[in-house]
Amino acid sequence: MGFYEDHVLPHLVNVAMSTKGVRDERRRCLEPVSGDVLEIGFGTGLNLPFYPAGVTKVVGVDPSTTSARLARKRIAASSFPVEIVGLSAERLPVDDGSVMTVVSTFTLCTIPDVSQALRDVRRALGPGGRLHFVEHGRSDDERVRRWQTRLNGVQKKVFGGCHLDRPIAELLERAGLEIERLENGYLEGAPKFGGYLYRGVARRPIS
């Protein structure tokens, strides 16, 4: 990584992803989560205050050492153990079928090989295991999609590879995950081109 990606971008994302609208989405996504959790794109630990009492442990996967340093205070304040693994989501550090709960919030937009990452999520999940997600991506409005296409290059450069127009639901299904629940809408306070949301739960099929 260069200086910007390693030293500036984590601070920028830490601020940009702490708005009221984003906090509300994190709370809503994490409300049904319990037990041990594998979180991809852990970043600076912005999800930690929103995990409910039933969570017993979080293993966070993120390649950024700067983000890990910024997460220290949130980790120290957590009521459950938190472990950070400095890897990208394409290589999850768990055995096949060993996880029942994976969390991804505002992460799938940025992972370089998102298809491989989702295939690895499916590999890691046990039968019936669930991925709880809230992500921004491709809008269902053609006018908004045109703006997403126009601005995608700038977005990727400024926000470390973040794509505006990834078709999140389609990517989940291509990876072999079944979508149990999906809601779409726009993030409060965000421009439409960057705030079309996919909220829901996908699971690894039981058979």
C-alpha positions in Angstrom: 0.0 0.0 0.0 1.0 3.6 -0.6 1.1 6.4 2.0 -2.4 7.6 1.2 -4.0 4.1 1.4 -2.1 3.1 4.6 -2.1 6.3 6.6 -4.7 8.7 5.3 -7.6 6.5 3.9 -8.3 4.7 7.2 -8.8 8.0 9.0 -11.0 9.3 6.2 -13.2 6.1 6.2 -13.4 6.2 10.0 -15.0 9.6 9.8 -17.1 9.1 6.7 -18.6 5.8 8.0 -19.6 7.3 11.3 -22.6 9.4 10.3 -26.0 8.9 12.0 -27.4 7.2 8.9 -24.6 4.7 8.8 -24.8 4.1 12.6 -28.5 3.3 12.3 -27.8 0.8 9.5 -25.2 -0.9 11.5 -27.5 -1.2 14.5 -30.3 -2.6 12.3 -28.0 -5.1 10.6 -26.5 -6.4 13.8 -29.6 -6.6 16.0 -30.3 -10.3 15.3 -26.7 -11.5 15.6 -25.5 -13.7 18.4 -22.8 -16.2 19.4 -19.3 -16.1 17.8 -19.0 -13.8 14.8 -16.6 -13.5 11.9 -16.6 -10.0 10.6 -15.0 -9.2 7.2 -13.8 -5.7 6.6 -13.5 -5.0 10.4 -11.7 -1.7 9.7 -11.6 0.5 12.8 -14.2 -1.5 14.7 -17.1 0.8 14.0 -19.5 -2.2 14.4 -18.4 -3.0 17.9 -20.7 -0.7 19.9 -23.7 -2.1 18.0 -23.3 -5.8 18.6 -26.1 -7.1 21.0 -25.6 -8.8 24.3 -25.9 -12.3 22.8 -22.5 -11.9 21.0 -19.8 -13.9 22.6 -16.8 -13.2 20.4 -15.8 -11.3 17.3 -13.0 -12.2 14.9 -12.3 -9.3 12.6 -10.6 -9.8 9.3 -8.9 -6.7 7.8 -5.6 -6.1 6.1 -5.0 -2.6 7.4 -2.7 -2.2 10.3 -3.6 1.5 10.6 -7.2 0.6 11.0 -6.3 -2.0 13.6 -4.6 0.8 15.6 -7.6 3.1 15.3 -9.8 0.2 16.6 -7.9 -0.2 19.9 -10.2 2.0 22.1 -13.4 0.3 20.7 -11.9 -3.1 21.3 -10.9 -2.1 24.9 -14.5 -0.9 25.5 -16.0 -4.1 24.2 -17.8 -6.5 26.6 -16.7 -9.6 24.6 -13.3 -10.8 23.3 -12.2 -9.3 19.9 -9.5 -10.8 17.7 -8.1 -9.0 14.6 -6.6 -11.1 11.8 -4.6 -9.0 9.3 -5.7 -10.7 6.1 -8.0 -9.8 3.2 -11.5 -11.4 3.0 -10.5 -13.5 0.0 -8.6 -15.7 2.5 -10.6 -16.2 5.6 -8.6 -17.8 8.4 -11.1 -20.5 9.4 -11.8 -24.2 8.5 -14.5 -25.2 6.1 -18.0 -25.1 7.5 -16.7 -23.9 10.9 -18.6 -20.6 11.2 -22.3 -20.0 11.7 -22.4 -16.2 11.6 -20.5 -13.8 9.3 -21.0 -10.0 9.2 -20.2 -7.6 6.4 -21.1 -3.9 6.6 -20.1 -1.5 3.8 -17.3 -3.8 2.8 -18.2 -5.7 -0.4 -17.8 -2.5 -2.4 -14.1 -2.4 -1.8 -12.8 -6.0 -1.7 -10.6 -6.4 -4.8 -11.9 -9.9 -5.7 -15.3 -9.8 -4.2 -16.5 -12.9 -5.9 -13.7 -15.0 -4.4 -14.4 -13.4 -1.0 -18.0 -14.4 -1.1 -17.1 -17.9 -2.2 -14.8 -18.1 0.8 -17.6 -16.9 3.0 -19.8 -19.8 1.7 -16.9 -22.2 2.3 -16.4 -20.9 5.9 -20.1 -21.1 6.8 -21.6 -24.3 8.1 -24.9 -25.5 6.5 -27.6 -23.0 7.4 -25.0 -20.5 8.6 -25.8 -16.9 7.8 -24.2 -13.8 6.4 -25.7 -10.6 7.8 -25.0 -7.7 5.5 -25.7 -4.0 4.7 -23.9 -2.7 1.7 -24.2 0.0 -0.9 -24.2 -0.8 -4.6 -25.9 -0.7 -7.9 -29.2 1.3 -7.9 -32.5 0.1 -9.4 -32.9 3.5 -10.9 -31.4 3.9 -14.4 -30.7 7.6 -13.9 -28.8 6.9 -10.6 -26.9 4.1 -12.3 -25.7 6.4 -15.0 -24.2 8.7 -12.3 -22.7 5.7 -10.6 -20.9 4.8 -13.8 -19.7 8.3 -14.4 -18.3 8.7 -10.8 -17.0 5.2 -10.3 -13.4 6.0 -11.3 -13.2 9.0 -8.9 -14.8 7.0 -6.1 -12.3 4.1 -6.4 -9.4 6.5 -6.4 -10.5 8.5 -3.4 -11.9 5.7 -1.3 -9.4 2.9 -1.8 -11.0 0.9 -4.5 -14.6 1.4 -3.4 -17.1 0.7 -6.3 -20.4 2.5 -6.5 -22.2 0.0 -8.7 -21.6 -3.6 -7.6 -24.8 -5.7 -7.9 -24.7 -7.0 -4.3 -27.6 -9.4 -4.4 -26.4 -10.9 -7.7 -22.9 -11.4 -6.3 -24.3 -13.2 -3.3 -26.3 -15.6 -5.4 -23.5 -16.3 -7.8 -21.3 -17.3 -4.8 -23.9 -20.0 -3.9 -25.6 -18.2 -1.0 -29.4 -18.1 -0.6 -30.9 -14.7 0.2 -33.3 -15.1 3.1 -34.2 -11.5 3.4 -33.4 -8.4 1.3 -34.4 -4.8 1.6 -33.4 -2.0 -0.6 -33.5 1.8 -0.1 -31.3 4.9 0.1 -29.0 5.7 3.0 -30.2 8.7 5.0 -28.1 11.8 4.4 -26.1 10.3 1.5 -26.2 11.2 -2.2 -28.2 8.6 -4.2 -25.3 7.5 -6.4 -23.4 6.4 -3.2 -26.2 5.4 -1.0 -28.4 2.7 -2.6 -28.5 0.0 0.1 -28.8 -3.7 0.1 -29.8 -4.9 3.7 -30.5 -8.5 4.6 -29.4 -12.0 5.4 -28.1 -14.7 3.2 -27.3 -18.3 4.2 -25.4 -21.3 3.0 -27.9 -23.9 1.9 -28.5 -26.8 4.3 -28.3 -29.4 1.5 
